[in-house]
Amino acid sequence: MTRSRWILLALVLTAGLGSMFAAPAQSPSARPPGTNYKAPAFTFNQIAQGIYHAVGTGNLVVMSNAAVIETDRDVLVVDSHVSPGGAWALGEELKAVTPKPIRFVVNSHYHFDHSHGNQIYGPDVEIIGHQFAREMILAGKSQDSRAREFYAVRAPAAQIESLMKRIAATADAAEKARLEEQLAIQQNFVEGVNAVKPTPPTMTLTDRLTLYHGGREIHIMFLGRGHTAGDVVVYLPKERVIATGDLLVEGTSYSGDAYIPEWIDTLEKLKALDFDTVLPGHGSAFKGKAKIDHFEAYLRLLWSERLQSRGRPHENRDMERQRHSRAERTAARFSRARTA
């Protein structure tokens, strides 16, 4: 072989080795912006063997819960929170619960507070969601929403401004330290939100998908339109546990993108499943199905009021102003609760 051919072969081998050992796509081990916080960010409430409900502590603004399901060899997580920082923190803190790697992430729906941590997961993690959720994220709808504009942009900005004024006005050292801690949480939240690169599911369904891992049987199911047009639930029939995202929460779910009459029908399908424990996207886990009946009654009342207001534009405007005012008050309480 000539010297020039040896050189060419060496270059090819070097290029090949370089591609083999090139830096992988960002994974939960690569610390993203918005992770300057005092641990822990989550409390992992054990629901059953290998099943946890991860709820934010307030040290890091994550805005939604996560369901964590351990299998014989890996972990499935439901929802990735409001920022890459939230998803990263979950992965890091999960290491104290199980050494198994996250291999599946399910987006219960496309909203920003449930899917904006997707970007930290590399090619070894499958992100599963409804086809509608993928389409909406690709179309920029998880970013371009009134809810995100308010809860992830305007509310923290107002909170930061208020905290800075209160810090400047107080002479009490303990109070100042407490307020400065709250300020740091909000500033870190903004940093995390600004780092978001909306990333869609890599695997989609339009009806259902079932995973069989060891002794786990995991059903990812679309029961019908409700909170959005692409909500999925994660159902464990053997354990009688279900993760519902925002289709059913502990309190009252946001209805800005909802299909209210269909939501009631979808909840009836949910109620027909055999489960005992609900892991909601917001609020604490709860037992039984009584909340479904209560929420259906609320939705019927809400829809009835909307039907009655049709044809009366001035009343529609008044109702819209009242709803907006209630939303702002709720956001203020939400923000205070996360920084208290």
C-alpha positions as CSV (number, residue, x, y, z in Angstrom):
1,M,0.0,0.0,0.0
2,T,1.4,3.4,-0.9
3,R,2.2,6.1,1.7
4,S,-0.7,8.3,0.4
5,R,-3.1,5.4,0.8
6,W,-1.9,4.8,4.4
7,I,-2.5,8.5,5.2
8,L,-6.0,8.4,3.6
9,L,-6.8,5.2,5.7
10,A,-5.6,6.9,8.8
11,L,-7.8,10.0,8.1
12,V,-10.9,7.8,7.5
13,L,-10.3,5.8,10.7
14,T,-9.7,9.0,12.7
15,A,-13.0,10.5,11.3
16,G,-14.8,7.3,12.1
17,L,-13.5,7.2,15.7
18,G,-14.4,10.9,16.1
19,S,-18.0,10.2,15.1
20,M,-18.2,7.2,17.4
21,F,-17.0,9.2,20.4
22,A,-18.6,12.5,19.6
23,A,-20.5,14.3,22.4
24,P,-24.0,12.8,22.7
25,A,-27.2,14.8,22.6
26,Q,-28.0,16.6,25.8
27,S,-29.1,14.1,28.5
28,P,-30.4,14.5,32.1
29,S,-26.7,14.5,33.2
30,A,-26.0,17.8,31.3
31,R,-27.0,20.6,33.6
32,P,-29.3,23.1,31.8
33,P,-30.0,26.7,32.7
34,G,-32.5,27.3,35.4
35,T,-31.1,24.8,37.9
36,N,-29.7,27.2,40.5
37,Y,-31.8,26.0,43.4
38,K,-31.6,24.4,46.9
39,A,-32.4,20.8,46.7
40,P,-34.8,19.0,46.9
41,A,-37.0,20.2,44.1
42,F,-39.3,17.2,44.5
43,T,-40.9,15.0,47.1
44,F,-41.3,11.4,45.8
45,N,-44.4,10.1,47.4
46,Q,-44.5,6.3,47.1
47,I,-47.9,5.0,45.9
48,A,-47.0,1.4,45.5
49,Q,-43.9,-0.7,45.0
50,G,-41.8,1.2,42.3
51,I,-44.6,3.8,41.7
52,Y,-44.1,7.4,42.9
53,H,-45.9,10.7,42.6
54,A,-43.2,13.4,42.3
55,V,-44.5,16.7,43.6
56,G,-42.6,20.0,43.6
57,T,-41.3,21.4,46.9
58,G,-41.3,25.0,45.8
59,N,-37.5,25.3,45.8
60,L,-37.6,25.1,42.0
61,V,-40.7,26.2,40.0
62,V,-41.8,23.0,38.1
63,M,-45.5,23.8,37.8
64,S,-46.7,20.2,37.4
65,N,-46.3,16.8,39.0
66,A,-44.7,13.8,37.5
67,A,-45.7,10.1,37.9
68,V,-42.7,7.8,38.1
69,I,-43.1,4.1,37.2
70,E,-40.2,1.7,37.7
71,T,-40.0,-1.5,35.6
72,D,-37.6,-4.4,35.9
73,R,-34.9,-2.5,34.0
74,D,-35.8,1.1,33.5
75,V,-38.2,4.0,34.4
76,L,-41.1,5.7,32.7
77,V,-41.9,9.3,33.7
78,V,-45.2,11.1,33.0
79,D,-44.6,14.7,32.1
80,S,-41.4,16.8,31.9
81,H,-42.5,20.0,33.7
82,V,-42.2,23.7,32.7
83,S,-38.5,23.9,31.8
84,P,-35.4,21.8,31.0
85,G,-34.3,22.6,34.6
86,G,-37.4,20.9,36.0
87,A,-36.9,17.8,34.0
88,W,-33.2,17.7,34.8
89,A,-33.8,18.1,38.6
90,L,-36.3,15.2,38.5
91,G,-33.7,12.9,36.8
92,E,-31.0,13.9,39.2
93,E,-33.1,13.5,42.3
94,L,-34.6,10.2,41.1
95,K,-31.2,8.6,41.4
96,A,-31.7,8.6,45.1
97,V,-34.9,6.6,44.6
98,T,-33.7,4.1,41.9
99,P,-30.5,3.5,39.9
100,K,-32.5,2.6,36.9
101,P,-32.4,5.0,33.9
102,I,-35.3,6.9,32.5
103,R,-36.1,5.3,29.1
104,F,-39.7,6.6,28.5
105,V,-41.3,10.0,29.0
106,V,-45.0,10.4,28.4
107,N,-46.4,13.9,27.7
108,S,-50.0,13.8,29.1
109,H,-50.7,16.7,26.7
110,Y,-48.9,19.5,24.9
111,H,-49.2,22.4,27.4
112,F,-46.0,24.2,28.3
113,D,-46.1,23.2,32.0
114,H,-46.1,19.5,31.1
115,S,-43.8,19.2,28.0
116,H,-41.2,22.0,28.1
117,G,-38.5,19.7,29.7
118,N,-38.5,17.3,26.8
119,Q,-35.4,18.8,25.3
120,I,-33.0,17.4,27.9
121,Y,-33.6,13.8,26.8
122,G,-31.2,12.2,24.4
123,P,-31.9,9.6,21.6
124,D,-31.9,6.8,24.2
125,V,-35.2,8.1,25.7
126,E,-38.5,7.7,23.8
127,I,-40.9,10.6,24.4
128,I,-44.5,9.4,23.9
129,G,-47.6,11.5,23.4
130,H,-50.7,11.9,21.3
131,Q,-50.2,12.8,17.7
132,F,-52.1,16.0,18.4
133,A,-49.6,16.9,21.1
134,R,-46.7,16.4,18.6
135,E,-48.5,18.6,16.0
136,M,-49.2,21.4,18.4
137,I,-45.7,21.5,19.8
138,L,-44.2,21.5,16.3
139,A,-46.6,24.3,15.4
140,G,-45.3,26.4,18.3
141,K,-48.6,26.2,20.3
142,S,-47.0,25.2,23.5
143,Q,-45.1,28.5,23.5
144,D,-47.7,30.7,21.9
145,S,-50.5,30.5,24.4
146,R,-52.2,33.0,26.7
147,A,-51.7,30.7,29.7
148,R,-47.9,30.5,29.2
149,E,-47.7,34.2,28.6
150,F,-49.4,34.9,31.9
151,Y,-48.1,32.1,34.2
152,A,-44.5,31.8,32.8
153,V,-43.8,35.4,31.7
154,R,-46.0,38.1,33.2
155,A,-46.6,36.6,36.6
156,P,-43.0,35.9,37.5
157,A,-42.0,39.3,36.1
158,A,-44.5,41.0,38.4
159,Q,-43.4,38.8,41.3
160,I,-39.7,39.8,40.7
161,E,-40.6,43.5,40.6
162,S,-42.7,43.2,43.8
163,L,-40.0,41.3,45.6
164,M,-37.2,43.7,44.7
165,K,-39.3,46.6,46.0
166,R,-40.0,44.7,49.3
167,I,-36.3,43.9,49.7
168,A,-35.4,47.5,49.2
169,A,-38.0,48.7,51.7
170,T,-37.3,46.3,54.6
171,A,-34.7,46.8,57.3
172,D,-35.3,43.4,58.9
173,A,-32.4,41.1,58.1
174,A,-34.4,37.9,58.5
175,E,-37.2,39.2,56.3
176,K,-34.7,40.5,53.7
177,A,-33.1,37.0,53.6
178,R,-36.5,35.3,53.1
179,L,-37.5,37.7,50.3
180,E,-34.1,37.3,48.6
181,E,-34.6,33.6,48.6
182,Q,-38.0,34.0,47.0
183,L,-36.5,36.4,44.4
184,A,-33.7,33.9,43.5
185,I,-36.4,31.2,42.9
186,Q,-38.3,33.5,40.5
187,Q,-35.2,34.7,38.7
188,N,-34.1,31.0,38.3
189,F,-37.6,30.2,36.9
190,V,-37.3,32.9,34.3
191,E,-33.8,31.7,33.3
192,G,-35.2,28.2,32.9
193,V,-38.2,29.3,30.9
194,N,-36.0,31.4,28.6
195,A,-33.9,28.2,27.8
196,V,-36.9,26.2,26.5
197,K,-36.6,24.7,23.1
198,P,-40.0,23.0,22.5
199,T,-39.4,19.4,21.6
200,P,-42.2,17.1,20.4
201,P,-42.9,13.5,21.2
202,T,-40.8,11.0,19.2
203,M,-43.4,8.3,19.4
204,T,-47.1,9.0,19.0
205,L,-50.5,7.3,19.4
206,T,-54.1,8.1,18.4
207,D,-55.8,5.5,20.5
208,R,-53.6,3.4,22.8
209,L,-50.2,2.0,23.3
210,T,-49.3,-0.8,25.8
211,L,-45.8,-1.4,27.2
212,Y,-44.9,-4.8,28.8
213,H,-41.7,-4.6,30.9
214,G,-41.1,-7.4,33.3
215,G,-44.2,-7.6,35.5
216,R,-45.4,-4.1,34.5
217,E,-48.3,-3.6,32.1
218,I,-48.5,0.1,31.2
219,H,-51.4,1.3,29.1
220,I,-51.1,4.8,27.5
221,M,-54.6,5.7,26.4
222,F,-56.5,8.4,24.6
223,L,-60.1,8.3,25.9
224,G,-61.4,11.3,24.0
225,R,-61.1,15.1,23.9
226,G,-61.3,17.0,27.1
227,H,-58.7,19.4,28.6
228,T,-57.2,19.4,25.1
229,A,-57.8,17.4,21.9
230,G,-54.9,15.1,22.8
231,D,-54.9,14.1,26.4
232,V,-53.5,10.7,27.3
233,V,-53.7,8.8,30.6
234,V,-51.2,6.3,31.9
235,Y,-53.0,3.3,33.4
236,L,-51.6,0.4,35.4
237,P,-54.4,-2.2,35.6
238,K,-52.7,-4.6,38.0
239,E,-51.8,-1.9,40.5
240,R,-55.1,0.0,39.9
241,V,-53.3,3.3,39.5
242,I,-53.8,5.9,36.8
243,A,-51.9,9.1,36.0
244,T,-54.3,11.7,34.5
245,G,-52.3,14.8,33.6
246,D,-54.8,17.7,33.6
247,L,-57.7,15.6,32.4
248,L,-58.5,15.2,36.1
249,V,-56.7,17.1,38.8
250,E,-57.1,17.5,42.5
251,G,-58.9,20.8,42.1
252,T,-60.3,22.5,39.0
253,S,-58.4,22.1,35.7
254,Y,-57.7,24.9,33.2
255,S,-60.3,25.0,30.5
256,G,-58.8,27.5,28.0
257,D,-58.2,24.9,25.3
258,A,-61.0,22.5,26.4
259,Y,-63.8,20.7,24.7
260,I,-66.2,20.8,27.6
261,P,-69.2,18.7,26.5
262,E,-66.7,16.0,25.2
263,W,-64.7,16.3,28.4
264,I,-67.7,15.0,30.4
265,D,-68.0,12.0,28.0
266,T,-64.3,11.4,28.3
267,L,-64.5,11.4,32.1
268,E,-67.2,8.8,31.9
269,K,-64.9,6.6,30.0
270,L,-62.2,7.3,32.6
271,K,-64.6,6.3,35.4
272,A,-65.3,3.0,33.7
273,L,-61.6,1.9,34.2
274,D,-60.8,-0.2,37.3
275,F,-58.5,2.0,39.4
276,D,-58.3,3.1,43.0
277,T,-55.5,5.7,43.0
278,V,-55.2,8.9,40.8
279,L,-51.9,10.6,40.2
280,P,-53.0,14.1,38.9
281,G,-50.9,16.6,37.0
282,H,-51.5,19.1,39.7
283,G,-52.3,18.6,43.4
284,S,-52.0,15.6,45.6
285,A,-52.7,12.0,44.7
286,F,-56.2,10.8,45.8
287,K,-58.3,7.7,46.1
288,G,-61.6,6.8,44.5
289,K,-63.8,8.3,41.8
290,A,-65.9,10.8,43.7
291,K,-63.8,13.7,42.3
292,I,-64.9,12.7,38.8
293,D,-68.5,13.2,39.6
294,H,-67.8,16.6,41.3
295,F,-65.8,17.8,38.3
296,E,-68.4,16.6,35.8
297,A,-71.0,18.6,37.7
298,Y,-68.7,21.7,37.6
299,L,-68.2,21.2,33.8
300,R,-72.0,20.9,33.2
301,L,-72.6,24.1,35.1
302,L,-69.8,25.9,33.3
303,W,-71.1,24.8,29.9
304,S,-74.7,25.8,30.9
305,E,-73.5,29.3,31.8
306,R,-71.7,29.7,28.5
307,L,-74.7,28.6,26.5
308,Q,-76.9,31.0,28.4
309,S,-74.5,33.9,27.7
310,R,-74.5,33.3,24.0
311,G,-76.3,36.0,22.0
312,R,-75.6,38.6,24.7
313,P,-72.2,40.1,23.7
314,H,-72.0,42.6,26.5
315,E,-72.5,39.8,29.0
316,N,-69.8,37.8,27.2
317,R,-67.4,40.6,27.6
318,D,-68.2,41.0,31.3
319,M,-67.8,37.3,31.9
320,E,-64.5,37.3,30.1
321,R,-63.2,40.2,32.2
322,Q,-64.4,38.4,35.4
323,R,-62.7,35.2,34.3
324,H,-59.5,37.1,33.5
325,S,-59.6,38.8,36.9
326,R,-60.0,35.4,38.6
327,A,-57.1,34.0,36.6
328,E,-54.8,36.8,37.7
329,R,-55.8,36.3,41.3
330,T,-55.2,32.6,41.0
331,A,-51.8,33.1,39.4
332,A,-50.8,35.4,42.2
333,R,-51.7,32.8,44.8
334,F,-49.9,30.1,42.7
335,S,-46.8,32.2,42.5
336,R,-46.8,33.0,46.3
337,A,-47.3,29.3,47.1
338,R,-44.3,28.3,45.0
339,T,-42.0,30.8,46.7
340,A,-43.3,30.5,50.3
